[in-house]
Amino acid sequence: MCFLYCNNALFSSEYSCTKNLITASKLKKIAVNATNSKNLSECKYYALNLSREFVYFIKNKKCNCFNKEINVNLVLDNAENSENLKTCINNSYKFLNKLDLIVENIISCKKKDNLQIMHFQEK
């Protein structure tokens, strides 16, 4: 019985984390577009889209591996309110770095969880 319960719990948790990883890839595409912007209004447009998508990402997170301590809101606000293209692009790069940390945390946490569950099932 525990085997089925543990597997269902694992599947549910993996699904929610997978969903967060898929959303993170969408965020990355938008951020890369911001870093490749040719003018300030284009960069701000992508920064605004990033802010909206990131709010969705935060509100719909059900993955227990999501690190709440990595704060990107200030970086996104700085990108949206930039007065020159270079600042907007730099803040977009900062967002990408923070997003990489979030993704790494989710992946390493899931690896650790999977190892613990496998060890539990062996007993």
Residue frames as a rotation matrix with the C-alpha (Angstrom) as fourth column:
MET 1
0.568 0.823 0.000 0.00
0.823 -0.568 0.000 0.00
0.000 0.000 -1.000 0.00
CYS 2
0.437 -0.482 -0.759 2.79
0.150 -0.793 0.590 2.41
-0.887 -0.372 -0.274 0.88
PHE 3
-0.566 -0.676 0.472 4.39
0.548 0.120 0.828 1.67
-0.616 0.727 0.303 -2.46
LEU 4
-0.086 0.627 0.775 1.33
0.946 -0.192 0.261 2.98
0.312 0.755 -0.576 -4.33
TYR 5
0.822 0.400 -0.405 0.95
0.535 -0.787 0.309 5.95
-0.195 -0.470 -0.861 -2.01
CYS 6
0.118 -0.875 -0.470 4.63
0.211 -0.440 0.873 6.90
-0.970 -0.202 0.132 -2.27
ASN 7
-0.623 -0.336 0.706 4.58
0.722 0.099 0.685 6.54
-0.300 0.937 0.181 -6.04
ASN 8
0.310 0.810 0.498 1.46
0.888 -0.433 0.152 8.70
0.339 0.395 -0.854 -6.36
ALA 9
0.785 -0.082 -0.615 2.95
0.318 -0.798 0.512 11.34
-0.532 -0.597 -0.600 -4.08
LEU 10
-0.283 -0.959 -0.022 6.17
0.356 -0.126 0.926 11.26
-0.891 0.255 0.377 -6.06
PHE 11
-0.395 0.196 0.897 4.32
0.917 0.023 0.399 11.57
0.058 0.980 -0.189 -9.35
SER 12
0.681 0.731 0.038 2.24
0.721 -0.679 0.140 14.49
0.129 -0.068 -0.989 -8.11
SER 13
0.555 -0.559 -0.616 5.30
0.157 -0.657 0.737 16.30
-0.817 -0.506 -0.277 -6.80
GLU 14
-0.492 -0.788 0.371 7.29
0.511 0.084 0.855 15.63
-0.705 0.610 0.361 -9.96
TYR 15
0.001 0.584 0.812 4.45
0.984 -0.144 0.103 16.86
0.177 0.799 -0.575 -12.13
SER 16
0.895 0.371 -0.246 4.21
0.421 -0.886 0.196 20.18
-0.146 -0.279 -0.949 -10.31
CYS 17
0.198 -0.904 -0.378 7.98
0.039 -0.378 0.925 20.64
-0.979 -0.198 -0.040 -10.43
THR 18
-0.472 -0.308 0.826 8.01
0.784 0.282 0.553 19.72
-0.403 0.909 0.109 -14.11
LYS 19
0.505 0.739 0.446 5.35
0.845 -0.527 -0.084 22.34
0.173 0.420 -0.891 -14.71
ASN 20
0.794 -0.282 -0.539 7.54
0.066 -0.842 0.536 24.92
-0.605 -0.461 -0.649 -12.96
LEU 21
-0.267 -0.949 0.169 10.51
0.270 0.094 0.958 23.91
-0.925 0.301 0.231 -15.11
ILE 22
-0.172 0.294 0.940 8.44
0.985 0.063 0.161 24.31
-0.012 0.954 -0.301 -18.28
THR 23
0.868 0.497 -0.003 7.32
0.497 -0.866 0.063 27.75
0.029 -0.056 -0.998 -17.14
ALA 24
0.407 -0.806 -0.429 10.96
0.066 -0.443 0.894 28.60
-0.911 -0.392 -0.127 -16.35
SER 25
-0.448 -0.572 0.688 11.90
0.722 0.222 0.655 27.77
-0.527 0.790 0.313 -19.94
LYS 26
0.360 0.650 0.670 9.22
0.879 -0.477 -0.010 30.19
0.313 0.592 -0.743 -21.15
LEU 27
0.900 -0.093 -0.425 10.62
0.168 -0.828 0.536 32.85
-0.402 -0.554 -0.729 -18.81
LYS 28
-0.051 -0.998 0.046 14.09
0.354 0.025 0.935 32.21
-0.934 0.064 0.352 -20.18
LYS 29
-0.190 0.039 0.981 12.92
0.982 0.019 0.190 32.73
-0.011 0.999 -0.041 -23.77
ILE 30
0.796 0.543 0.269 11.39
0.537 -0.838 0.102 36.09
0.280 0.063 -0.958 -22.86
ALA 31
0.711 -0.583 -0.393 14.52
0.051 -0.514 0.856 37.15
-0.701 -0.629 -0.335 -20.95
VAL 32
-0.273 -0.810 0.518 16.77
0.668 0.228 0.709 36.17
-0.693 0.540 0.479 -23.85
ASN 33
0.200 0.427 0.882 14.58
0.918 -0.395 -0.017 38.28
0.341 0.813 -0.471 -26.14
ALA 34
0.971 0.141 -0.191 15.06
0.213 -0.872 0.440 41.18
-0.105 -0.468 -0.878 -23.73
THR 35
0.272 -0.949 -0.161 18.84
0.171 -0.117 0.978 40.76
-0.947 -0.294 0.130 -23.82
ASN 36
-0.479 -0.421 0.771 18.74
0.793 0.169 0.585 40.79
-0.377 0.891 0.253 -27.63
SER 37
0.588 0.794 -0.154 16.63
0.675 -0.587 -0.447 43.95
-0.446 0.159 -0.881 -27.80
LYS 38
-0.193 -0.625 0.757 17.69
0.927 -0.369 -0.069 46.65
0.322 0.688 0.650 -30.23
ASN 39
-0.429 0.067 0.901 15.99
-0.094 -0.995 0.029 49.55
0.898 -0.072 0.433 -28.45
LEU 40
-0.956 -0.045 0.290 14.79
-0.284 -0.116 -0.952 50.50
0.076 -0.992 0.098 -24.98
SER 41
-0.144 0.983 0.116 11.06
-0.981 -0.126 -0.146 50.20
-0.129 -0.134 0.983 -25.63
GLU 42
0.291 0.179 -0.940 11.52
-0.493 0.870 0.014 46.64
0.820 0.460 0.341 -26.92
CYS 43
-0.658 -0.617 -0.431 13.55
0.092 0.502 -0.860 45.68
0.747 -0.606 -0.274 -23.85
LYS 44
-0.814 0.415 0.406 10.97
-0.561 -0.380 -0.736 47.23
-0.151 -0.827 0.542 -21.52
TYR 45
0.157 0.887 -0.434 8.22
-0.932 0.279 0.233 45.35
0.328 0.368 0.870 -23.34
TYR 46
0.075 -0.207 -0.975 9.97
-0.035 0.977 -0.211 42.04
0.997 0.050 0.066 -22.66
ALA 47
-0.908 -0.419 0.021 10.71
-0.008 -0.033 -0.999 43.08
0.419 -0.908 0.026 -19.07
LEU 48
-0.401 0.852 0.336 7.01
-0.912 -0.336 -0.235 43.79
-0.088 -0.401 0.912 -18.51
ASN 49
0.420 0.523 -0.741 6.11
-0.628 0.757 0.178 40.39
0.655 0.391 0.647 -19.97
LEU 50
-0.414 -0.663 -0.624 8.73
0.105 0.646 -0.756 38.80
0.904 -0.378 -0.198 -17.72
SER 51
-0.881 0.110 0.461 7.20
-0.467 -0.366 -0.805 40.45
0.080 -0.924 0.373 -14.67
ARG 52
0.075 0.997 0.000 3.73
-0.996 0.075 0.044 39.21
0.044 -0.004 0.999 -15.54
GLU 53
0.401 0.034 -0.916 4.87
-0.324 0.940 -0.107 35.68
0.857 0.339 0.388 -16.29
PHE 54
-0.666 -0.706 -0.242 7.01
0.012 0.314 -0.949 35.56
0.746 -0.635 -0.200 -13.15
VAL 55
-0.549 0.578 0.604 4.02
-0.832 -0.312 -0.458 36.58
-0.077 -0.754 0.652 -11.00
TYR 56
0.529 0.731 -0.431 2.12
-0.783 0.617 0.086 33.68
0.329 0.292 0.898 -12.57
PHE 57
-0.005 -0.666 -0.746 5.12
-0.099 0.743 -0.663 31.42
0.995 0.070 -0.070 -11.93
ILE 58
-0.884 -0.354 0.307 5.18
-0.290 -0.102 -0.952 32.38
0.368 -0.930 -0.013 -8.23
LYS 59
-0.265 0.874 0.408 1.42
-0.954 -0.175 -0.243 32.20
-0.141 -0.454 0.880 -7.66
ASN 60
0.679 0.604 -0.417 1.03
-0.691 0.717 -0.087 28.79
0.247 0.347 0.905 -9.28
LYS 61
-0.366 -0.881 -0.300 4.03
-0.652 0.473 -0.593 27.13
0.664 -0.022 -0.747 -7.73
LYS 62
0.765 0.578 0.283 3.19
-0.621 0.549 0.559 23.83
0.168 -0.604 0.779 -6.14
CYS 63
0.428 -0.723 -0.543 6.67
0.227 0.667 -0.710 22.39
0.875 0.181 0.450 -6.29
ASN 64
0.965 -0.048 -0.257 8.16
0.254 -0.065 0.965 21.97
-0.063 -0.997 -0.051 -2.82
CYS 65
0.182 -0.981 0.072 11.63
0.948 0.195 0.253 22.47
-0.262 0.022 0.965 -4.25
PHE 66
0.401 0.027 0.916 11.05
0.538 -0.816 -0.212 26.08
0.742 0.577 -0.342 -5.20
ASN 67
-0.408 -0.640 -0.651 13.43
0.913 -0.260 -0.315 28.38
0.032 -0.723 0.690 -3.35
LYS 68
0.635 0.768 0.083 11.47
0.753 -0.639 0.157 31.35
0.174 -0.038 -0.984 -2.05
GLU 69
0.400 -0.542 -0.739 14.62
0.492 -0.553 0.672 33.20
-0.773 -0.633 0.045 -1.01
ILE 70
-0.659 -0.628 0.415 15.72
0.678 -0.256 0.690 34.05
-0.327 0.735 0.594 -4.54
ASN 71
0.279 0.777 -0.565 14.09
0.443 -0.626 -0.642 37.42
-0.852 -0.071 -0.519 -5.11
VAL 72
-0.574 -0.468 0.672 13.95
0.796 -0.125 0.592 38.68
-0.193 0.875 0.445 -8.67
ASN 73
0.472 0.879 0.068 11.22
0.873 -0.455 -0.176 41.29
-0.124 0.143 -0.982 -8.33
LEU 74
0.464 -0.368 -0.806 13.70
0.051 -0.897 0.439 44.13
-0.884 -0.245 -0.398 -7.84
VAL 75
-0.651 -0.732 0.202 15.66
0.195 0.096 0.976 43.08
-0.734 0.675 0.080 -10.92
LEU 76
-0.332 0.615 0.715 12.47
0.943 0.198 0.267 42.99
0.022 0.763 -0.646 -13.00
ASP 77
0.688 0.569 -0.450 11.34
0.610 -0.790 -0.066 46.37
-0.393 -0.230 -0.891 -11.65
ASN 78
0.017 -0.782 -0.623 14.74
-0.051 -0.623 0.781 47.84
-0.999 0.019 -0.050 -12.53
ALA 79
-0.770 -0.270 0.578 14.50
0.504 0.297 0.811 46.44
-0.391 0.916 -0.093 -16.06
GLU 80
0.108 0.920 0.378 10.96
0.994 -0.109 -0.019 47.79
0.024 0.378 -0.926 -16.53
ASN 81
0.875 0.278 -0.396 11.94
0.364 -0.918 0.159 51.25
-0.319 -0.283 -0.904 -15.27
SER 82
-0.094 -0.988 0.119 15.29
0.815 -0.008 0.580 51.48
-0.572 0.151 0.806 -17.05
GLU 83
0.614 0.249 -0.749 16.17
-0.081 -0.924 -0.373 54.76
-0.785 0.290 -0.547 -18.66
ASN 84
0.029 -0.577 -0.816 18.66
-0.981 -0.175 0.089 53.29
-0.194 0.798 -0.571 -21.11
LEU 85
0.651 0.287 -0.702 18.99
-0.582 0.783 -0.220 50.10
0.487 0.552 0.677 -23.11
LYS 86
-0.298 -0.873 -0.385 22.21
-0.304 0.469 -0.829 48.93
0.905 -0.130 -0.406 -21.45
THR 87
-0.713 0.086 0.696 20.63
-0.699 -0.010 -0.715 48.98
-0.055 -0.996 0.067 -17.97
CYS 88
0.372 0.928 0.040 17.57
-0.900 0.371 -0.231 47.10
-0.229 0.050 0.972 -19.18
ILE 89
0.502 -0.261 -0.824 19.71
-0.411 0.767 -0.494 44.44
0.761 0.587 0.278 -20.85
ASN 90
-0.613 -0.786 0.084 21.97
-0.407 0.222 -0.886 44.11
0.677 -0.577 -0.456 -17.77
ASN 91
-0.414 0.547 0.728 18.93
-0.840 0.079 -0.537 43.58
-0.350 -0.834 0.427 -15.54
SER 92
0.656 0.618 -0.433 17.63
-0.745 0.621 -0.241 40.97
0.120 0.481 0.868 -17.97
TYR 93
-0.007 -0.756 -0.655 20.96
-0.275 0.631 -0.726 39.13
0.961 0.176 -0.212 -17.66
LYS 94
-0.776 -0.227 0.588 20.68
-0.607 0.014 -0.795 39.35
0.172 -0.974 -0.148 -13.85
PHE 95
0.215 0.931 0.295 17.20
-0.928 0.289 -0.236 37.83
-0.305 -0.223 0.926 -14.10
LEU 96
0.568 -0.050 -0.821 18.58
-0.499 0.773 -0.392 34.98
0.655 0.632 0.414 -16.22
ASN 97
-0.538 -0.834 -0.125 21.24
-0.329 0.344 -0.880 34.27
0.776 -0.432 -0.459 -13.58
LYS 98
-0.611 0.383 0.693 18.63
-0.747 0.010 -0.665 34.17
-0.261 -0.924 0.280 -10.81
LEU 99
0.510 0.815 -0.273 16.35
-0.859 0.468 -0.209 31.99
-0.042 0.341 0.939 -12.92
ASP 100
0.080 -0.589 -0.804 19.24
-0.387 0.725 -0.569 29.55
0.919 0.357 -0.170 -13.40
LEU 101
-0.844 -0.384 0.373 19.58
-0.462 0.169 -0.871 29.35
0.272 -0.908 -0.320 -9.61
ILE 102
-0.069 0.915 0.398 15.86
-0.908 0.108 -0.404 28.61
-0.412 -0.390 0.824 -9.25
VAL 103
0.632 0.295 -0.717 16.03
-0.663 0.684 -0.303 25.84
0.401 0.667 0.628 -11.86
GLU 104
-0.336 -0.839 -0.428 19.19
-0.334 0.531 -0.779 24.35
0.881 -0.119 -0.458 -10.31
ASN 105
-0.718 0.124 0.685 17.48
-0.687 0.036 -0.726 24.31
-0.115 -0.992 0.060 -6.90
ILE 106
0.371 0.928 0.037 14.43
-0.887 0.365 -0.282 22.52
-0.275 0.072 0.959 -8.28
ILE 107
0.494 -0.224 -0.840 16.52
-0.485 0.730 -0.481 19.92
0.721 0.645 0.252 -10.12
SER 108
-0.597 -0.795 -0.107 18.90
-0.331 0.366 -0.870 19.20
0.730 -0.484 -0.482 -7.23
CYS 109
-0.483 0.516 0.708 16.00
-0.825 0.002 -0.565 19.00
-0.293 -0.857 0.425 -4.77
LYS 110
0.597 0.753 -0.277 14.12
-0.802 0.552 -0.227 16.54
-0.018 0.358 0.934 -6.97
LYS 111
0.081 -0.650 -0.756 17.24
-0.365 0.686 -0.629 14.38
0.928 0.326 -0.181 -7.32
LYS 112
-0.832 -0.395 0.390 17.60
-0.469 0.124 -0.875 14.32
0.297 -0.910 -0.289 -3.53
ASP 113
-0.083 0.899 0.430 13.87
-0.911 0.106 -0.397 13.52
-0.403 -0.424 0.811 -3.06
ASN 114
0.597 0.301 -0.743 14.03
-0.677 0.686 -0.266 10.70
0.430 0.662 0.614 -5.60
LEU 115
-0.368 -0.809 -0.458 17.06
-0.287 0.567 -0.772 9.16
0.885 -0.153 -0.440 -3.88
GLN 116
-0.768 0.129 0.627 15.32
-0.632 0.010 -0.775 9.32
-0.107 -0.992 0.074 -0.50
ILE 117
0.305 0.952 0.044 12.16
-0.907 0.304 -0.292 7.69
-0.291 0.050 0.955 -1.86
MET 118
0.376 -0.242 -0.894 14.14
-0.498 0.761 -0.415 4.97
0.781 0.601 0.166 -3.60
HIS 119
-0.735 -0.678 0.015 15.99
-0.325 0.334 -0.885 4.30
0.595 -0.655 -0.466 -0.33
PHE 120
-0.449 0.669 0.592 12.65
-0.815 -0.037 -0.578 4.20
-0.365 -0.742 0.562 1.55
GLN 121
0.538 0.711 -0.452 11.18
-0.839 0.501 -0.211 1.74
0.076 0.493 0.867 -0.95
GLU 122
-0.104 -0.672 -0.733 14.18
-0.438 0.693 -0.573 -0.60
0.893 0.262 -0.366 -0.61
LYS 123
-0.814 -0.228 0.535 13.53
-0.574 0.175 -0.800 -1.05
0.088 -0.958 -0.273 3.13
